[in-house]
Amino acid sequence: MLLAGCGPKPTPPGLQPPVVTVVQPIRKSVADYLDFTGNTVPFNSVKLVARVEGYLEKIHFIDGQEQKKGALLFTIQQSQYQAQVAQAQAQVMAQQAALEHARVEYARYSGLEKKHAATQTEVDSWKFQSQSATAGLLGAQAQLALAKLNLSYTEIRAPFDGWIGRHLVDPGNVVGAAGHQTTLAEIDQLDPIYVYFTINERDLLRVISQRKREGLKLEQPFVAAYFGLANETGFPHAGRLDFASIAVAPTTGTLQVRGIFPNHDLTVLPGLFARVRVLAPQTRDALLIPGDALSFDQQGEYVLVVNGQNVVERRAVKSGFQVGDLIVIEKGLTPRDRVIVEGLLEAIPGRKVNPQPQSAPAVAG
C-alpha cells in the first residue's frame, strides 16, 4: 500500500482538455446572388367584355375550367346583328347594280356624243353617276364589314390558353349597353408565369459598381433567377429576368424587376408571395464553413477557432450568403484556421481544448 501510494497520480478526468470537433474552411468558386421578395403575376390576363349590346344568351364553360385558345365562352343575342348583315349585303347588291347601270349608260352616251346624237351634259351626268355609284359601293361594303364584325362580337372566345374565373353576368341580362362596359369574366394565362419584385437603391448601386468593374453592361445585370413559395424549401423554380424598369421610383427608391418562369404543371397561381434569388453571371473564390459554426453576440458575428497552442479564440467575421448547409465567410478567416463546429459549449475563449478534425463537408454545386 505504501509503495502504491508513492507512484505517479493520474490526472483527474475533469482536468482533461475538452474534446471539440474542428474543420478548416473550404475554398470554393461561388456565384454571388441577391435575395428579394415578390409576387406572382399571370403572363397574360384579360377581362372579357361585351363589345356589342344585347341579351346574354348562353354561357359555354364551367367556372374555373382550363380553356383553349379560340374556345367559345359566351354568346350574345345574334338575331339583330344577323339582320344587320343581311341588310348590309342587300345594300351592297343595290350599289353594285347602280354602278353597273351607270357604267353602261356612260359608255352608251359617250358613243352617242361622238356621233352628235347626245349632248356633253348628258355624258357628264352619267360619268358623275358612275363615280357616285363607285363611292356608294365602297360605303356599302364598309357597312357590310362593320355588320359582320358586330356579329362576330356576339361570340366571346378565349384569346389564349388559360384558366377562366367565374362568370360575372348570368344569361338573360342585357350586356354591352352604350356607355357601360360589361365585364363577363376574366381569363389568365399561367404558363409561363411572371414574378415581379423590386431592388432597393443600395443593392442597385452595388450592382452598377460591380458591372463597371467587370466591364459588363447594366441593361442585363443578371441572367438566371429562381424563386420559391412559402411552403417550399429553397428556390426550386428556375427562370430568367426579362424586364427592368427604366427609372428608380423616387418615392420608394426602388427599381421594379420582372422574372419569367415556366409553370407547366400550373401549381403556381397568381398573387402568391415568392422568395426570389437572382444569380450574378460571374463567379469568385470564397471560403465556406458549416452554418452551425457561426454565432452572434452584441459585438456581431463570430466563430470560435483553435490556435496553434490548441487554445480557443473568438474570431470576428463577416458572413455572406448561404450555399446549402454552408455559409460564405467574406472576412475574418483564412484557409488554415481550425473552426470549431461541435463542442461549442465547452469551447470558452482562452481555454485549452483537444481538437479533433472532421472531414470537410460536401459543397452543393
C-alpha positions in Angstrom: 0.0 0.0 0.0 2.8 2.4 0.8 4.5 1.6 -2.5 1.3 2.1 -4.4 0.9 5.5 -2.7 4.3 6.6 -3.8 3.6 6.2 -7.6 2.6 9.0 -10.0 -1.0 10.2 -9.6 -3.3 10.0 -12.7 -4.7 13.3 -14.0 -8.3 13.6 -12.8 -10.8 13.3 -15.7 -12.2 16.7 -15.1 -8.9 18.4 -15.8 -8.5 16.9 -19.3 -9.0 19.5 -22.1 -12.5 19.1 -23.6 -12.7 17.5 -27.0 -14.0 19.7 -29.8 -14.5 19.0 -33.5 -12.9 21.3 -35.9 -13.0 21.9 -39.7 -10.9 24.1 -42.0 -12.8 26.5 -44.3 -13.4 25.2 -47.8 -12.3 27.2 -50.7 -15.0 27.1 -53.4 -15.9 29.0 -56.6 -19.3 30.5 -55.9 -21.7 32.9 -57.7 -23.0 35.9 -55.8 -26.7 36.4 -55.6 -29.3 38.8 -54.2 -32.5 37.8 -52.4 -35.8 39.6 -52.9 -39.5 39.2 -52.1 -42.1 39.4 -54.9 -45.4 38.3 -56.1 -46.6 36.0 -58.9 -48.5 37.6 -61.8 -50.2 36.0 -64.8 -48.3 36.0 -68.1 -51.4 37.3 -69.7 -54.6 38.5 -68.1 -57.7 39.6 -70.0 -61.1 40.9 -68.8 -63.7 39.6 -71.3 -66.1 42.4 -72.0 -69.2 42.7 -74.2 -68.4 44.8 -77.2 -72.0 44.9 -78.6 -75.3 45.4 -76.9 -77.8 42.5 -76.4 -79.2 39.8 -74.2 -76.6 37.3 -72.9 -78.0 34.1 -74.4 -75.6 31.3 -73.2 -72.5 30.5 -71.2 -70.4 27.7 -72.7 -68.0 27.0 -69.9 -67.8 25.8 -66.3 -66.4 28.3 -63.9 -62.7 27.8 -63.1 -62.0 25.4 -66.0 -59.0 25.5 -68.3 -59.8 26.9 -71.8 -58.0 26.5 -75.1 -57.4 29.4 -77.4 -60.5 30.1 -79.5 -62.9 28.2 -77.3 -66.4 29.7 -77.3 -67.2 31.2 -73.9 -70.3 33.4 -74.2 -73.0 34.0 -76.8 -74.9 37.3 -77.1 -78.3 37.5 -78.9 -77.4 37.3 -82.6 -80.7 37.8 -84.5 -80.4 41.6 -84.6 -76.8 41.5 -85.9 -77.6 38.8 -88.4 -80.4 41.0 -89.8 -77.9 43.9 -90.0 -75.5 41.8 -92.0 -78.4 40.8 -94.4 -79.4 44.4 -94.7 -75.8 45.5 -95.5 -75.4 42.7 -98.1 -78.6 43.9 -99.8 -77.2 47.5 -99.9 -74.0 46.2 -101.5 -76.0 44.4 -104.2 -78.1 47.5 -104.8 -74.9 49.6 -105.2 -73.4 47.1 -107.5 -76.5 47.2 -109.7 -76.4 51.0 -109.7 -72.8 51.1 -110.6 -73.2 48.6 -113.5 -76.1 50.6 -114.9 -74.2 53.9 -114.6 -71.2 52.5 -116.4 -73.3 51.1 -119.3 -75.1 54.4 -119.7 -71.9 56.4 -119.6 -70.4 54.2 -122.3 -73.5 54.5 -124.5 -73.8 58.2 -124.2 -70.1 58.7 -124.8 -70.6 56.9 -128.1 -73.7 58.9 -129.0 -71.9 62.1 -128.2 -69.2 61.3 -130.8 -72.0 60.9 -133.4 -73.5 64.2 -132.2 -76.6 62.3 -131.0 -76.2 63.2 -127.4 -75.0 66.3 -125.6 -71.9 66.7 -123.5 -74.1 67.5 -120.5 -75.7 64.0 -120.7 -72.3 62.4 -120.9 -71.0 64.3 -117.9 -74.1 63.4 -115.9 -73.6 59.7 -116.4 -70.0 60.0 -115.7 -70.9 61.6 -112.4 -73.5 58.9 -111.6 -70.9 56.2 -112.3 -68.4 57.7 -109.9 -71.1 58.2 -107.3 -72.1 54.6 -107.6 -68.5 53.5 -107.1 -68.3 55.5 -103.9 -71.7 54.2 -102.8 -70.5 50.6 -103.3 -67.4 51.2 -101.3 -69.5 52.6 -98.5 -71.9 49.7 -98.6 -69.0 47.2 -98.5 -67.7 49.0 -95.4 -71.1 48.8 -93.7 -71.2 45.1 -94.5 -67.7 44.6 -92.9 -68.9 46.5 -89.8 -72.1 44.4 -89.6 -70.1 41.2 -89.9 -67.6 42.5 -87.2 -70.5 43.3 -84.8 -72.0 39.9 -85.5 -68.6 38.3 -84.6 -68.6 40.2 -81.3 -71.7 38.3 -80.2 -69.4 35.3 -79.7 -66.8 35.8 -77.0 -63.9 33.4 -77.3 -60.8 32.6 -75.3 -57.9 34.8 -76.6 -55.2 32.3 -75.4 -54.8 29.0 -73.5 -55.6 29.8 -69.9 -57.8 29.4 -66.8 -61.1 31.3 -66.6 -62.6 32.6 -63.4 -66.3 32.6 -62.6 -68.9 34.2 -64.8 -69.9 37.7 -63.6 -73.2 38.0 -65.6 -76.0 35.5 -65.8 -77.8 34.6 -69.1 -80.8 36.9 -69.7 -79.1 40.1 -68.7 -78.6 42.9 -71.2 -74.8 43.5 -71.7 -72.8 45.9 -73.7 -75.1 48.9 -73.2 -73.8 52.1 -74.7 -71.6 53.9 -72.1 -71.4 50.9 -69.8 -68.6 48.4 -70.2 -69.8 45.0 -69.0 -67.2 42.6 -67.8 -68.3 39.0 -68.3 -65.3 37.1 -66.9 -61.6 37.1 -66.5 -59.1 34.7 -68.0 -55.4 34.3 -67.1 -52.5 32.6 -68.8 -50.4 30.8 -66.2 -47.7 29.1 -68.2 -45.3 30.8 -68.1 -45.8 33.0 -65.1 -44.3 36.3 -64.1 -42.7 37.2 -60.7 -42.4 40.9 -60.0 -40.1 42.3 -57.3 -38.2 45.4 -56.5 -34.4 46.0 -55.9 -33.6 48.7 -53.4 -31.2 51.6 -54.1 -28.3 50.2 -52.1 -28.3 46.9 -53.9 -28.8 48.6 -57.3 -25.8 50.8 -56.7 -23.8 47.8 -55.7 -24.8 46.0 -58.9 -23.9 49.1 -61.0 -20.5 49.3 -59.4 -19.9 45.6 -60.0 -21.0 45.9 -63.6 -18.5 48.7 -64.2 -15.6 46.8 -62.6 -16.3 43.7 -64.7 -16.8 45.8 -67.9 -20.4 44.5 -68.4 -23.5 46.3 -69.4 -26.1 47.3 -66.9 -29.0 46.6 -69.2 -28.9 42.9 -68.3 -27.1 42.7 -64.9 -28.4 39.2 -64.2 -29.5 36.2 -66.3 -30.6 33.3 -64.1 -33.3 33.8 -61.5 -35.0 31.4 -59.1 -38.0 31.6 -56.7 -39.7 29.5 -54.0 -43.1 29.7 -52.5 -43.9 30.0 -48.8 -44.3 26.2 -48.4 -41.3 25.3 -50.4 -37.7 24.7 -49.4 -35.0 26.7 -51.3 -35.7 28.0 -54.7 -37.0 25.2 -56.9 -38.4 27.2 -59.8 -35.8 28.3 -62.3 -36.2 31.0 -64.9 -34.7 34.3 -66.1 -35.1 38.0 -65.8 -36.8 39.6 -68.8 -37.6 43.2 -67.7 -36.4 46.0 -65.6 -37.9 49.4 -65.2 -36.1 52.3 -66.9 -36.1 54.5 -63.7 -36.0 54.3 -60.0 -39.2 55.2 -58.2 -38.4 58.5 -56.3 -40.9 57.8 -53.6 -39.6 54.3 -52.7 -36.0 54.4 -54.0 -36.6 51.0 -55.7 -36.4 49.6 -59.2 -39.1 47.2 -60.4 -37.8 44.0 -62.0 -39.6 41.0 -63.5 -38.7 37.4 -64.0 -40.4 34.8 -66.3 -40.7 31.2 -65.2 -42.1 28.0 -66.7 -45.3 26.7 -64.9 -46.1 23.6 -66.9 -47.9 21.9 -64.0 -49.9 25.1 -63.2 -49.1 24.7 -59.5 -48.1 28.4 -59.2 -51.1 30.7 -59.0 -51.2 34.5 -59.4 -50.9 36.6 -56.3 -48.7 34.3 -54.3 -45.8 35.5 -52.2 -42.5 34.5 -53.7 -38.9 34.4 -52.4 -36.7 35.4 -55.4 -33.0 34.7 -55.8 -31.0 36.3 -58.6 -27.6 35.0 -59.5 -24.8 37.1 -61.0 -23.1 35.7 -64.1 -19.6 35.9 -62.7 -18.1 33.6 -60.0 -15.4 34.2 -57.4 -13.4 32.2 -54.9 -14.8 32.2 -51.4 -14.3 30.4 -48.0 -17.2 28.4 -46.7 -17.8 26.9 -43.3 -20.8 25.0 -41.8 -23.6 27.3 -40.9 -23.8 25.9 -37.3 -20.3 27.3 -36.6 -21.4 30.9 -36.9 -22.6 32.7 -33.8 -23.8 36.1 -32.8 -23.5 38.4 -29.8 -23.6 42.1 -29.0 -20.3 42.6 -30.9 -21.6 41.0 -34.0 -20.9 37.8 -35.9 -18.1 35.5 -34.8 -16.7 31.9 -34.9 -14.6 30.0 -32.4 -11.2 28.8 -33.7 -8.4 26.8 -32.2 -5.0 28.4 -32.5 -1.6 26.7 -32.7 -1.5 26.1 -28.9 -4.9 24.4 -29.0 -6.4 27.4 -27.3 -9.9 28.7 -28.2 -10.1 32.1 -29.8 -13.0 34.3 -30.7 -12.7 35.5 -34.3 -14.9 38.2 -35.6 -16.1 37.5 -39.1 -18.3 38.9 -41.8 -20.6 36.4 -43.4 -22.2 36.3 -46.9 -24.8 34.2 -48.4 -25.7 30.5 -47.8 -24.8 27.6 -50.0 -26.7 24.5 -48.9 -25.6 23.9 -45.3 -22.5 26.1 -45.6 -22.2 29.8 -45.4 -19.7 32.1 -47.1 -17.3 34.0 -44.9 -16.3 37.3 -46.5 -13.8 38.4 -43.9 -12.1 37.2 -40.8 -10.9 33.6 -41.7 -8.0 32.0 -43.6 -8.0 28.5 -45.2 -5.6 27.3 -42.4 -7.9 28.3 -39.5 -9.5 25.5 -37.5 -13.1 26.3 -36.9 -15.0 24.6 -34.0 -18.2 23.0 -35.2 -19.0 20.6 -32.3 -18.4 21.1 -28.6 -19.1 24.8 -28.6 -20.5 24.8 -25.1 -17.1 23.6 -23.8 -15.2 25.9 -26.1 -14.6 29.0 -24.0 -12.2 31.7 -25.4 -8.8 31.3 -23.7 -9.4 27.7 -22.7 -7.2 24.8 -24.0 -9.1 22.1 -25.9 -8.4 18.8 -27.6 -9.3 19.5 -31.3 -10.4 16.6 -33.4 -10.5 17.2 -37.2 -13.7 16.4 -39.1 -13.8 15.6 -42.8 -14.7 18.5 -45.0 -18.5 18.7 -45.7 -19.6 18.4 -49.3 -20.4 21.6 -51.1 -23.5 21.8 -53.2 -22.7 22.6 -56.9 
